[in-house]
Amino acid sequence: MAETLTKRQRLMNEIQIALGGSIVDVELDPADYDYAITVALDRYRQRSGNSIEEAFVFLDVQPDVATYTLPGEIQEVRAVYRNVIGNSGGAAIDPFSLAFTNNIYMIQNPAQLGTTGAGLLATYDAAMQYQSLIGRMFGRDVQFTWDVSTKKITFHRRFGAVENVGLHVYNTRPEEILFDDVYAKPWLRSMAIAQAKMLLGQGRSKYNSLAGPQGGITLNGNELKQEAQAEIALLDDELKNLIDQQMGYGFIIG
C-alpha cells in the first residue's frame, strides 16, 4: 500500500512538476522544496489577514500573578473581558460588580409606569450603555501588554482571587488548513514555486557556463532569478489587493 502523502509533500511534488522535474533533472533537494514552502508560509502569515482566525479563549488568572504565557498559535490579543461584572460571588467578589448589579435594576421600566411596554428597548439600550460606562470606569476592561515574540501577556492590575477571564484573540491558522483553503492555496503554491526558482537560479548563476564535449553549456541562472523576482513582486501586489480574502477587508496586519 502506498504511503499516504502529507499536504506539504503533495505541494512539494507540485512545485517539482511546475519546474519541469517530471521531464528533466532539477537540481533541488527535498530540503530546498521544504524551505521554499516555509518561506511562502512565513510571507503569507506576515502580510495576509486570511492567515489569522478569530477566537475566544479563557484563562484562569491567579492571585498576585500578572504575567502568563499563552499558546504559541496565538498571534494577537485584542481585548480581555472579565466575567465578574454583574455576576460577583464566592472568592471573586468585586465591589464594583455589586454596585453595578444593584444599580442596573434601578433604571425604571416604562411598563411599570402604566404604559403598555413602550420604551423597553430604550431602557435596555440605556442599561447597556450604563454597563459599558461602568466597565470602563471601574475595572471590567483590563489593561494589558502583549508580547508577540514571547507569547506573554501582562495584566496591569492586581487580581485578589482566582478569576476566569475571556481573551479575544487571533490565532495563526495551521498550514494544513491553509493548504486546503481555496483562496490561500493558489497563492502559497505560486509563491513557493517562485522561491524554488530563486534557489535554482542562485545555484545556476554560480557558473555562467559549463564545458562539455560538444562545446560549452550556458546556464539560465540569472534569467531564473529575474523571473522569480518579478513573480514575487506580483504575488505581493495580489495580497495588497486582497485576492485571498473572500469577504473583502477584514483583520489586516500592519
Beta strands, then each sheet from edge to edge (+ up, - down):
strand 1: 52-61
strand 2: 67-69
strand 3: 74-82
strand 4: 144-147
strand 5: 152-155
strand 6: 163-172
strand 7: 209-210
strand 8: 217-218
sheet 1: 1+ 6- 3+
sheet 2: 2+ 5- 4+
sheet 3: 7+ 8-
end
